[in-house]
């Protein structure tokens, strides 16, 4: 799956929210450049509800089919346990972690005047806590 440059050859990259959209594009691009990729996606629907291993698994299958290396991670990265297991997945599977792309997120398709507090809390949880916790875990790994 590598391109001519292979600029990420031998690197290990974690991409959150990598089952669809921009996260998927990031995961595929890193793999095309030779990176080993941990594809994280909770598999929630567009509204943030539910979970499914399908989106992450499909991206991993796409990377592997093109000759790359990848592993799926379906943990909730907005929880301490999920963030810890995300970094552990990279280190245990590929022996290291070089890059973290915090891409996970979702939006409620509502305007401020009809967005209820529970929806707001869910968006903030993923967009803030879901970026802070994986970065904290990755930084602890890099610092050690």
Secondary structure as GFF3:
##gff-version 3
##sequence-region A 1 144
A	DSSP	beta_strand	12	15	.	.	.	ID=ss1
A	DSSP	alpha_helix	21	32	.	.	.	ID=ss2
A	DSSP	beta_strand	36	40	.	.	.	ID=ss3
A	DSSP	alpha_helix	54	65	.	.	.	ID=ss4
A	DSSP	beta_strand	69	73	.	.	.	ID=ss5
A	DSSP	alpha_helix	80	94	.	.	.	ID=ss6
A	DSSP	beta_strand	99	101	.	.	.	ID=ss7
A	DSSP	three_ten_helix	112	114	.	.	.	ID=ss8
A	DSSP	alpha_helix	117	124	.	.	.	ID=ss9
A	DSSP	pi_helix	125	129	.	.	.	ID=ss10
A	DSSP	alpha_helix	130	143	.	.	.	ID=ss11
###
